[in-house]
Every structure is written in structure tokens, then in C-alpha cells.
């Protein structure tokens, strides 16, 4: 990171943080925050929710001639250690994408797209006996 800053490299550093450090709340594992540490290196740093709109808002005005750090507060369906479920994320990515596509394509084209996808999935299920 220090090298990227000293050479003004256009790099996005990203941390995905679910608030846990090996199943323990991060606040009990460490006293520092990564975004504050990275600001100390002179790199622009942002803490954002795991929402594509929030991330976009930070990056749309970004000066692409220097590094930037994003600390994304997220939740995971599956833990990164062990096999247990952690919970549903704040953003339903599937619904978000559907809504976005519908806003661009319109309702009729979106229904046709969903119908085409459904047909192809049913066809594949029959082919592979899924």
C-alpha cells in the first residue's frame, strides 16, 4: 500500500468485513480500525455498507490517479470458517440485479428475459436430469 501511494498507482484496495474475526466480534480482537490505519498512510479511505449504490457513490467521484481503500461492511450467508450459516445479507443481490435490469429494460422486456431464462433452465434440467 505504501508503494502504491508513493507511486500514485490507481489501485482499489478492498476489505470485506462481516464484523467478526474468527467468530469473535472484531472489537474484541483488536483496538484499531483498518480505515484509520490506511488513512495514516496517506491513502483515501472509506467505510461503506455492502450496497452497490454506496460503493458506486464513493467510486464515481474518485480520482483514478491514486490508490483508494474501501472497507465494506458486509454479512455473509456462510461463515469464512466452518460450515455454519451466518445469516442473510442486508442486500438481496438477486433482487437488486432484477430491479436494476427492469429499470433499464422495462417491465415487458424483463418478463421476456425471465421467461427465456426459465425455459433454458428447464431445458438443462431435462438434459442433465437435475
C-alpha positions, -999 to +999 in steps of 0.1 A: +000+000+000+028+023+008+044+017-026+010+023-043+007+056-025+043+067-032+039+059-069+003+072-072-009+039-086-046+037-094-054+006-072-086-001-053-078-019-020-109-036-006-117-053+027-149-072+031-157-072+068-185-091+084-176-077+119-161-110+130-125-121+134-126-159+136-161-159+151-153-132+176-166-097+173-138-076+157-139-050+185-128-077+210-099-089+188-083-056+180-083-020+191-076-004+157-097+001+126-083-006+092-096+025+075-079+047+101-047+028+098-047+033+060-056+070+062-023+072+082-005+060+051-020+090+032-044+068+012-080+079+007-102+056+028-139+050+030-162+027+051-193+017+032-222-006+035-224-037+013-246-019-011-237-014-048-252+021-047-230+031-017-199+017-034-207+035-066-212+068-048-177+066-035-161+055-067-180+078-091-160+108-079-127+090-073-095+105-087-082+075-107-046+087-104-040+074-069-049+044-046-081+042-026-092+019+002-128+006+007-138-011+039-170-028+030-192-037+059-210-069+048-227-100+060-222-135+046-246-163+042-218-188+050-190-182+075-155-180+062-145-207+087-166-237+095-198-248+077-225-229+096-247-203+081-242-168+093-273-150+080-288-133+051-270-102+038-285-067+041-288-066+003-306-093-017-282-093-047-306-112-069-335-088-063-311-058-067-300-071-101-335-078-111-347-044-102-317-028-119-323-047-151-360-039-151-353-002-147-331-004-178-351-029-199-386-021-189-412-045-175-422-062-207-386-070-218-377-081-182-407-106-182-395-119-216-359-123-203-371-141-171-393-164-193-363-172-216-341-179-187-367-201-171-372-221-203-334-226-207-331-238-171-360-263-175-344-275-208-310-280-190-327-298-161-342-323-185-309-328-204-289-334-172-317-349-151-313-323-124 
